[in-house]
């Protein structure tokens, strides 16, 4: 694997250094030193996750504080961001700071930058190229029940939505898995794909557009649904729109979601291994037939699940640059 270490040295203005000395003595160590960054992969496709590893050159004190990786397009827009966490990468206890963030499936392909920030100030950057891909367009006609589910305002729906966003926007510190993930069902029959551009047609003839945030497996009711990786169950309950739903936390900011289950077999707060039975597939919530909706969120952004299956999201050797 080609891994390019980039020296993201930032020359800091004298006045800014003085402010840093006064306010963030420890942070100055990072501001003065070249920041080594590694990006995997260097050419992510739309919708894929990227892993950013960071080590400061030379001896460094452990600096606490908020480090963030921010994906910025050529127009200067901040598309996604993720917090760094500590990852021990070898037997000697070497620790890197690592962030996992998503390239939105709605981003513009081409050049972009990941900027590393500490306490809101830039300390390094690495260029990347976002590769294009095509997404399926589909139209889905909804019956009266499913139309009502999407269109009638409901305080319970709003409350459930804010609980879900509270969970998937949280960045913890636990590394439960290094990956790669495995698919949650043995079937390969997919009825919808990640990033599908959807038009929902309602019974009154009106329509709404949306982007499909995960993969739908067209499996019969009662099919075993298994955890795609080690983690902790952070949600296992019935929701109005997504039916019986399970969410597993795998890594800081990385969650897998399983929707429309007929039956839930795990409880919130329990630990699961790869392949642990989470429940059985069904058609609860907004569904036009039995299927499993499998989704992965990275710092709140929907991300292509296949990218987590094809490679380990935390490849320690690659992060250390050993694979060169
Ligand atoms: Zn779906």
Boltz pocket constraint, residues with backbone or C-beta under 6 A from the ligand:
constraints:
  - pocket:
      binder: B
      contacts: [[A, 192], [A, 212], [A, 214], [A, 215], [A, 216], [A, 292], [A, 293], [A, 294]]
      max_distance: 6.0
